[in-house]
Amino acid sequence: MTKNKEPFSINSHQSLLHPCIGTCTIDDNSGYCFGCSRTEEEVYKWEEANTTQEWKDKLLEELKRRDTEY
């Protein structure tokens, strides 16, 4: 298990709809966060100013599928 250096605060997200629940621990086997099912790359991309809402919406749909598989 790999903990992020600086966990994200739920209040740090610019979007009102986001998958973070404040757990921020990446599973070494799957590469997914135990809390939100995102990869570390997806967590950081979500926070980038140039990340589109379209990308976020698609990821949210992917996370629904991923959560049932994981």
trRosetta pair geometry for C-beta under 8 A, 3 or more apart (Angstrom, degrees):
i j d omega theta_ij theta_ji phi_ij phi_ji
1 25 5.7 3 -177 174 112 109
1 26 7.0 151 -163 79 59 51
1 27 6.3 -34 -109 -115 75 43
1 28 5.8 -102 -64 -18 27 97
1 34 7.9 -2 -136 -33 115 127
2 25 7.3 157 79 -166 42 62
2 26 4.6 -19 66 65 95 105
2 28 6.0 109 -17 -76 92 84
2 40 7.9 -35 96 -65 128 135
3 7 7.6 -51 -178 -61 92 100
3 24 7.0 61 -159 121 71 87
3 25 5.4 -32 -102 -112 68 80
3 26 7.6 -178 -88 21 17 78
4 7 5.3 124 71 -83 115 56
4 8 7.6 -2 95 -15 160 75
4 24 4.7 -71 23 171 124 109
4 25 7.5 -122 -3 -86 80 36
4 26 7.0 98 -52 -17 80 103
4 40 7.1 162 -94 -126 100 102
4 43 7.4 -102 -90 117 145 160
7 22 6.7 67 158 -162 126 59
7 23 7.9 -142 -144 106 129 19
7 24 3.6 162 -129 58 96 161
8 12 5.3 -127 -168 59 83 132
8 13 7.1 64 164 -56 126 87
8 20 5.4 -71 91 -142 126 155
8 22 7.4 -122 86 -106 69 52
8 24 6.0 160 24 -83 74 130
8 43 6.9 -157 -17 -176 136 109
8 47 7.2 -148 -111 -70 133 131
9 12 4.3 105 59 -18 85 103
9 22 7.0 19 -138 -109 39 99
10 13 6.6 -42 -173 7 42 111
10 18 7.8 169 -149 76 69 120
10 20 5.8 -173 -103 106 66 107
10 21 7.2 11 -85 -139 115 25
10 22 5.4 -51 -40 -57 98 105
12 47 7.5 -8 133 -119 108 117
13 16 7.9 149 111 -87 110 15
13 18 4.3 -98 -168 -2 160 164
13 20 6.2 178 -53 33 134 130
13 46 7.5 -29 -128 140 102 116
13 47 7.5 -102 -113 -98 64 79
14 47 7.8 124 0 -138 102 55
15 18 5.1 126 80 -57 103 99
15 46 7.9 -90 19 -180 126 98
15 53 7.3 142 -106 -113 128 87
15 56 6.3 158 -57 -178 170 165
17 56 7.9 125 93 145 95 124
17 60 7.2 4 141 -96 113 152
18 46 6.8 106 -142 174 111 137
18 56 7.7 -59 -105 -162 73 125
19 36 3.9 108 131 -156 104 113
19 37 7.1 -83 169 45 142 85
19 38 6.2 131 84 -33 139 115
19 59 7.8 -107 -13 126 136 105
19 60 6.6 -176 -55 -109 109 77
19 63 5.6 -98 -105 -169 152 173
20 24 7.5 18 -148 -63 102 89
20 35 6.8 35 -154 120 50 128
20 36 5.3 -41 -93 -63 40 144
20 43 7.6 90 -85 -134 107 94
21 35 4.4 -152 53 -175 97 111
21 36 6.2 168 6 -65 84 84
22 35 6.7 -161 59 -147 36 159
23 33 6.6 135 86 167 105 101
23 34 5.3 -106 139 83 142 92
23 35 2.7 168 37 -60 120 122
23 36 7.2 -180 44 -17 106 75
24 33 6.4 -38 -120 -145 30 123
24 35 6.3 -14 -28 17 38 139
24 43 7.6 102 -123 -144 85 153
25 33 6.5 114 64 -153 40 71
25 34 4.9 -6 75 19 97 116
25 35 7.0 102 30 -16 75 96
26 31 6.6 -13 -176 -161 108 37
26 32 7.0 173 -146 96 70 17
26 33 5.5 -48 -91 -89 61 59
26 34 7.7 -157 -98 -13 13 76
26 39 7.7 52 -130 -154 117 47
26 40 5.5 -21 -84 -58 147 101
27 30 4.6 28 91 39 125 95
27 31 6.8 -48 76 2 77 15
27 32 5.6 1 35 61 110 67
27 33 7.5 166 -2 -114 80 9
27 34 5.9 111 -48 -63 97 82
28 31 7.8 19 -164 -71 19 50
30 70 6.2 70 -149 -131 163 111
31 39 5.3 1 143 -120 101 95
31 40 7.5 -92 -176 -1 81 88
32 37 4.9 -11 -177 -154 126 50
32 38 6.7 134 -149 65 75 15
32 39 6.3 -60 -98 -76 54 57
32 66 6.9 175 -117 164 147 127
32 70 5.9 -68 64 -119 160 153
33 36 4.8 15 85 47 129 80
33 37 6.2 -70 61 -16 78 12
33 38 5.2 9 15 53 117 68
33 39 7.6 -167 -18 -91 83 11
33 40 7.6 125 -58 -71 95 56
33 43 6.6 94 -44 -64 139 127
36 43 7.5 119 68 -93 137 97
36 63 6.9 -40 165 -145 75 140
37 63 5.0 132 82 -149 123 90
37 66 4.8 145 164 109 131 120
37 67 5.1 -101 -55 -77 161 78
37 70 5.9 174 -125 30 109 156
38 42 3.9 -130 -171 90 107 123
38 43 5.1 137 107 -58 130 76
38 46 7.3 -30 -151 -28 166 132
38 59 7.2 30 -109 176 108 123
38 63 6.7 -33 -67 -97 76 118
39 42 4.7 97 51 6 76 102
39 43 7.1 -132 95 -8 42 85
40 43 5.5 -49 -151 29 35 116
40 44 6.7 25 156 -10 66 105
41 44 6.2 -63 -152 41 30 103
41 45 6.1 28 154 -20 67 111
42 45 5.6 -53 -137 39 32 112
42 46 6.3 45 158 -32 64 100
42 59 6.2 154 -158 -145 122 138
43 46 6.0 -52 -159 21 26 115
43 47 7.3 14 150 -11 58 107
44 47 5.9 -61 -158 36 38 109
44 48 7.1 52 146 -38 67 95
45 48 5.6 -39 -156 8 42 118
45 51 5.5 124 160 -95 75 135
45 55 7.6 -94 143 142 118 139
46 51 6.1 -150 -134 111 22 168
46 56 6.5 90 -131 -107 85 99
46 59 7.4 -124 -86 83 101 163
47 51 7.5 78 56 13 21 140
48 51 4.6 106 70 -25 91 103
51 55 5.5 -103 -173 69 83 137
51 56 6.6 91 141 -50 109 96
52 55 4.7 105 61 2 82 97
52 56 7.1 -145 102 -1 50 86
53 56 5.4 -54 -150 40 40 114
53 57 6.1 43 151 -24 70 103
54 57 5.8 -52 -146 34 29 112
54 58 6.5 28 155 -16 63 105
55 58 5.9 -57 -151 37 30 110
55 59 6.3 30 152 -19 65 108
56 59 5.6 -56 -147 37 31 112
56 60 6.4 36 153 -23 65 103
57 60 5.7 -50 -150 31 31 114
57 61 6.8 31 151 -16 62 102
58 61 5.8 -54 -155 36 34 111
58 62 6.4 35 148 -18 66 106
59 62 5.3 -53 -146 38 37 114
59 63 6.2 42 153 -25 68 103
60 63 5.6 -49 -147 31 31 115
60 64 7.0 40 151 -24 60 96
61 64 5.8 -46 -159 23 35 114
61 65 7.1 28 148 -10 63 102
62 65 5.8 -59 -157 40 38 108
62 66 5.9 37 148 -21 71 112
63 66 5.2 -53 -135 42 35 115
63 67 5.9 43 160 -29 67 103
64 67 6.0 -50 -147 28 24 113
64 68 7.1 18 154 -13 57 104
65 68 6.2 -63 -160 35 33 106
65 69 6.6 21 150 -12 67 112
66 69 5.7 -65 -149 42 34 107
66 70 5.7 23 159 -17 72 116
67 70 6.0 -57 -132 41 26 106
